[in-house]
Amino acid sequence: MGEGLADHRSEFIANGREWRTAPLWGIGYTKEVNADGTYLHDGRARTLMEAVLWHGGEADGAKQRVLAMPKADRDALIAFLRSL
């Protein structure tokens, strides 16, 4: 996920720069369950788009594609995530 998200703590066979992404089921309910709810493995992202922007490393290409999207498409992506 890149150095920006690294916590430098290993867990089992994963080093401090690797994570298993949790399923996104129910992510759209995060703010309904907890108005102060946050995203990413350590809660550093306040919004779904901020979570996308934190990604680097292997995910940098996907992040760049999201950034290159027209605003309407980015809004549709976030709406889709909130529907999960």
FITORSE-863051 format. One record per residue: x, y, z of N, C-alpha, C in turn; residue in one letter; residue number from 1; chain. Coordinates in Angstrom, 2 decimals, padded with zeros to 5 digits. Each point is the difference from the previous one (the first is absolute). Layout:
N
+---------+---------+---------+---------+---------+---------+---------+---------+---------+------+-----+-----+
|    n_c1 |    n_c2 |    n_c3 |   ca_c1 |   ca_c2 |   ca_c3 |    c_c1 |    c_c2 |    c_c3 | type | seq | mol |
+---------+---------+---------+---------+---------+---------+---------+---------+---------+------+-----+-----+
|       X |       Y |       Z |       X |       Y |       Z |       X |       Y |       Z |    A | NUM |   A |
...
+---------+---------+---------+---------+---------+---------+---------+---------+---------+------+-----+-----+
REM end
This chain:
84
+---------+---------+---------+---------+---------+---------+---------+---------+---------+------+-----+-----+
|    n_c1 |    n_c2 |    n_c3 |   ca_c1 |   ca_c2 |   ca_c3 |    c_c1 |    c_c2 |    c_c3 | type | seq | mol |
+---------+---------+---------+---------+---------+---------+---------+---------+---------+------+-----+-----+
|  000.82 | -001.19 |  000.00 | -000.82 |  001.19 |  000.00 |  000.86 |  001.25 |  000.00 |    M |   1 |   A |
|  001.30 | -000.21 |  000.10 |  000.91 |  001.13 | -000.08 |  000.47 |  000.51 |  001.34 |    G |   2 |   A |
|  001.04 |  000.77 | -000.05 |  000.61 |  000.54 |  001.22 | -000.94 |  000.92 |  000.76 |    E |   3 |   A |
| -000.89 |  000.72 | -000.72 | -000.91 |  000.93 |  000.66 | -000.95 | -000.67 |  000.97 |    G |   4 |   A |
| -000.34 | -001.27 | -000.23 | -000.89 | -000.73 |  000.89 |  000.73 | -000.95 |  000.93 |    L |   5 |   A |
|  001.30 | -000.12 | -000.17 |  000.77 | -000.97 |  000.79 | -000.04 |  000.34 |  001.49 |    A |   6 |   A |
| -000.20 | -001.04 |  000.80 |  000.07 |  000.20 |  001.45 |  001.24 | -000.71 |  000.56 |    D |   7 |   A |
|  000.74 | -000.69 | -000.85 |  001.26 | -000.66 |  000.36 | -000.15 | -001.03 |  001.11 |    H |   8 |   A |
| -001.21 | -000.57 |  000.10 | -000.24 | -001.08 |  000.95 | -000.34 | -001.25 | -000.79 |    R |   9 |   A |
|  000.78 | -001.04 |  000.16 | -000.31 | -001.24 | -000.71 | -001.09 | -000.75 |  000.73 |    S |  10 |   A |
| -000.74 | -000.77 | -000.77 | -001.05 | -000.83 |  000.56 | -000.01 | -001.31 | -000.77 |    E |  11 |   A |
|  000.32 | -001.09 |  000.68 |  000.14 | -001.31 | -000.60 |  001.04 |  000.11 | -001.12 |    F |  12 |   A |
| -000.38 | -000.27 | -001.27 |  001.00 |  000.06 | -001.08 | -000.02 |  001.33 | -000.74 |    I |  13 |   A |
| -000.90 |  000.91 |  000.36 | -000.06 |  001.31 | -000.65 |  000.95 |  000.96 |  000.69 |    A |  14 |   A |
|  000.71 |  000.78 | -000.80 |  000.87 |  001.00 |  000.61 | -000.81 |  001.27 |  000.26 |    N |  15 |   A |
|  000.61 |  001.02 |  000.51 | -000.69 |  001.23 |  000.38 | -000.45 |  000.87 | -001.15 |    G |  16 |   A |
|  000.19 | -000.47 | -001.25 | -000.49 |  000.72 | -001.16 | -001.06 | -000.80 | -000.76 |    R |  17 |   A |
| -000.44 | -001.11 |  000.58 | -000.95 | -000.88 | -000.66 | -001.24 | -000.21 |  000.88 |    E |  18 |   A |
| -001.18 | -000.01 | -000.64 | -001.24 | -000.25 |  000.71 | -000.91 | -000.83 | -000.86 |    W |  19 |   A |
| -000.88 | -000.72 |  000.64 | -001.08 | -000.66 | -000.70 | -001.17 |  000.98 |  000.06 |    R |  20 |   A |
| -000.49 |  000.40 | -001.15 | -001.12 |  000.93 | -000.02 | -001.25 | -000.71 |  000.48 |    T |  21 |   A |
| -000.62 |  000.56 |  000.99 | -001.24 | -000.58 |  000.51 | -001.10 |  000.15 | -001.05 |    A |  22 |   A |
| -000.97 | -000.90 | -000.02 | -001.12 |  000.15 | -000.93 | -000.69 |  001.35 |  000.23 |    P |  23 |   A |
| -000.51 |  000.58 | -001.08 | -000.63 |  001.32 |  000.09 | -001.49 | -000.08 |  000.30 |    L |  24 |   A |
| -000.53 | -001.21 |  000.23 | -001.41 | -000.14 |  000.31 | -000.35 |  000.87 |  001.20 |    W |  25 |   A |
| -001.00 |  000.79 | -000.13 | -000.47 |  000.82 |  001.11 |  000.75 |  001.30 |  000.19 |    G |  26 |   A |
|  000.99 |  000.29 | -000.86 |  000.77 |  001.23 |  000.19 | -000.88 |  001.24 | -000.09 |    I |  27 |   A |
| -001.10 | -000.11 | -000.74 | -000.91 |  001.13 | -000.13 | -000.72 |  000.36 |  001.29 |    G |  28 |   A |
|  000.04 | -000.90 |  000.98 | -000.65 |  000.26 |  001.29 |  000.95 |  000.59 |  001.04 |    Y |  29 |   A |
|  001.25 |  000.17 | -000.37 |  001.00 |  000.46 |  000.98 | -000.45 |  001.26 |  000.73 |    T |  30 |   A |
| -000.39 |  001.02 | -000.75 | -000.38 |  001.27 |  000.63 | -001.36 | -000.07 |  000.69 |    K |  31 |   A |
| -000.86 | -000.93 | -000.44 | -001.30 | -000.16 |  000.66 |  000.16 | -000.65 |  001.37 |    E |  32 |   A |
|  000.94 | -000.91 |  000.09 |  000.25 | -000.69 |  001.26 |  000.77 |  000.89 |  000.97 |    V |  33 |   A |
|  000.94 |  000.76 | -000.54 |  000.84 |  000.88 |  000.81 |  000.31 |  001.25 | -000.81 |    N |  34 |   A |
| -000.60 |  001.10 |  000.34 |  000.18 |  001.25 | -000.77 |  001.47 |  000.38 | -000.12 |    A |  35 |   A |
|  000.82 | -000.43 |  000.95 |  001.43 |  000.29 | -000.04 |  000.79 | -001.14 | -000.62 |    D |  36 |   A |
| -000.69 | -000.96 | -000.61 |  000.66 | -001.17 | -000.58 |  001.04 |  000.39 | -001.04 |    G |  37 |   A |
|  001.05 | -000.77 | -000.07 |  001.09 |  000.27 | -000.92 |  000.30 | -001.24 | -000.83 |    T |  38 |   A |
|  000.94 |  000.13 | -000.92 |  000.30 | -001.07 | -000.94 |  001.49 | -000.33 |  000.03 |    Y |  39 |   A |
|  000.35 | -001.07 | -000.62 |  001.33 | -000.60 | -000.08 |  000.26 | -000.85 |  001.24 |    L |  40 |   A |
|  001.08 | -000.74 | -000.04 |  000.29 | -000.94 |  001.08 |  000.21 |  000.68 |  001.34 |    H |  41 |   A |
|  000.40 |  001.27 | -000.05 |  000.29 |  000.70 |  001.26 | -000.87 |  001.24 |  000.20 |    D |  42 |   A |
| -001.01 |  000.17 | -000.83 | -000.94 |  001.10 |  000.18 |  000.51 |  001.37 | -000.39 |    G |  43 |   A |
|  001.08 |  000.08 | -000.75 |  000.55 |  001.32 | -000.32 | -000.77 |  000.76 | -001.07 |    R |  44 |   A |
| -000.85 | -000.68 | -000.77 | -000.77 |  000.69 | -001.06 | -001.38 |  000.37 |  000.52 |    A |  45 |   A |
| -000.37 |  001.25 | -000.16 | -001.30 |  000.47 |  000.47 | -001.12 | -000.23 | -001.01 |    R |  46 |   A |
|  000.38 | -000.15 | -001.28 | -001.00 | -000.23 | -001.06 |  000.47 | -001.15 | -000.88 |    T |  47 |   A |
| -000.92 | -000.52 | -000.81 |  000.38 | -001.06 | -000.92 |  001.01 |  000.50 | -001.03 |    L |  48 |   A |
| -000.18 |  001.21 | -000.51 |  000.96 |  000.53 | -000.97 |  001.37 |  000.19 |  000.64 |    M |  49 |   A |
|  000.03 |  000.45 |  001.23 |  001.28 |  000.13 |  000.69 |  000.68 | -001.36 |  000.14 |    E |  50 |   A |
| -000.79 | -001.04 |  000.23 |  000.56 | -001.36 |  000.09 |  000.64 | -000.39 | -001.33 |    A |  51 |   A |
| -000.65 |  000.33 | -001.09 |  000.58 | -000.28 | -001.33 |  001.32 |  000.74 | -000.15 |    V |  52 |   A |
|  000.03 |  001.25 |  000.39 |  001.19 |  000.84 | -000.19 |  001.19 | -000.44 |  000.84 |    L |  53 |   A |
| -000.23 | -000.69 |  001.11 |  001.10 | -000.48 |  000.83 |  000.75 | -001.16 | -000.65 |    W |  54 |   A |
| -000.61 | -000.67 | -000.96 |  000.61 | -001.20 | -000.58 |  001.21 |  000.33 | -000.86 |    H |  55 |   A |
|  001.00 | -000.86 |  000.08 |  001.21 |  000.10 | -000.80 |  000.47 | -001.41 | -000.34 |    G |  56 |   A |
|  001.26 | -000.16 | -000.25 |  000.55 | -001.33 | -000.29 | -000.75 | -000.67 | -001.14 |    G |  57 |   A |
| -000.40 | -001.25 |  000.21 | -000.72 | -000.75 | -001.03 | -001.32 |  000.65 | -000.38 |    E |  58 |   A |
| -000.59 |  000.77 |  000.88 | -001.29 |  000.63 | -000.25 |  000.12 |  001.36 | -000.67 |    A |  59 |   A |
|  001.21 |  000.48 | -000.23 |  000.15 |  001.34 | -000.56 | -000.64 |  000.13 | -001.38 |    D |  60 |   A |
|  000.09 | -001.03 | -000.82 | -000.61 |  000.07 | -001.33 | -001.51 |  000.18 |  000.09 |    G |  61 |   A |
| -000.63 | -000.74 |  000.90 | -001.45 |  000.14 |  000.18 | -000.33 |  001.40 |  000.51 |    A |  62 |   A |
|  000.80 |  000.50 |  000.94 | -000.24 |  001.35 |  000.52 |  000.10 |  001.02 | -001.13 |    K |  63 |   A |
|  001.01 | -000.14 | -000.85 |  000.17 |  000.94 | -001.10 | -001.17 | -000.05 | -000.98 |    Q |  64 |   A |
| -000.55 | -001.19 | -000.22 | -001.17 | -000.11 | -000.89 | -001.21 |  000.69 |  000.62 |    R |  65 |   A |
| -000.17 | -000.11 |  001.30 | -001.10 |  000.70 |  000.67 |  000.20 |  001.51 | -000.12 |    V |  66 |   A |
|  001.21 |  000.46 |  000.20 |  000.28 |  001.44 | -000.10 | -000.22 |  000.53 | -001.42 |    L |  67 |   A |
|  000.21 | -000.85 | -000.99 | -000.17 |  000.41 | -001.40 | -001.47 |  000.00 | -000.43 |    A |  68 |   A |
| -000.87 | -000.59 |  000.79 | -001.42 | -000.06 | -000.35 | -000.61 |  001.39 |  000.01 |    M |  69 |   A |
| -001.00 |  000.21 | -000.85 | -000.78 |  001.24 |  000.13 | -000.69 |  000.01 |  001.37 |    P |  70 |   A |
| -000.27 |  001.18 |  000.52 | -000.60 |  000.12 |  001.33 | -001.28 | -000.81 |  000.11 |    K |  71 |   A |
| -000.81 |  000.00 | -001.02 | -001.27 | -000.74 |  000.04 |  000.26 | -001.50 |  000.19 |    A |  72 |   A |
|  001.06 | -000.53 | -000.62 |  000.33 | -001.41 |  000.17 |  000.54 | -000.29 |  001.40 |    D |  73 |   A |
|  000.82 |  000.92 |  000.53 |  000.49 | -000.19 |  001.38 | -001.18 |  000.03 |  000.98 |    R |  74 |   A |
| -000.94 |  000.92 | -000.22 | -001.18 |  000.06 |  000.87 | -000.81 | -001.28 | -000.11 |    D |  75 |   A |
| -000.10 | -000.56 | -001.20 | -000.74 | -001.26 | -000.20 |  000.71 | -001.14 |  000.72 |    A |  76 |   A |
|  001.33 |  000.00 | -000.03 |  000.77 | -001.03 |  000.70 | -000.26 |  000.06 |  001.51 |    L |  77 |   A |
|  000.04 |  001.19 |  000.57 | -000.25 |  000.16 |  001.43 | -001.44 | -000.39 |  000.33 |    I |  78 |   A |
| -000.94 |  000.36 | -000.87 | -001.40 | -000.39 |  000.21 | -000.12 | -001.52 | -000.01 |    A |  79 |   A |
|  000.72 | -000.66 | -000.91 | -000.03 | -001.45 | -000.03 |  000.55 | -000.58 |  001.30 |    F |  80 |   A |
|  001.14 |  000.49 |  000.47 |  000.57 | -000.50 |  001.24 | -000.97 |  000.18 |  001.16 |    L |  81 |   A |
| -000.68 |  001.14 |  000.03 | -000.96 |  000.24 |  001.08 | -001.21 | -000.92 | -000.10 |    R |  82 |   A |
| -000.23 | -000.58 | -001.19 | -001.15 | -000.91 | -000.17 |  000.30 | -001.39 |  000.49 |    S |  83 |   A |
|  001.28 | -000.29 |  000.29 |  000.38 | -001.34 |  000.42 | -000.42 | -000.28 |  001.43 |    L |  84 |   A |
+---------+---------+---------+---------+---------+---------+---------+---------+---------+------+-----+-----+
REM end
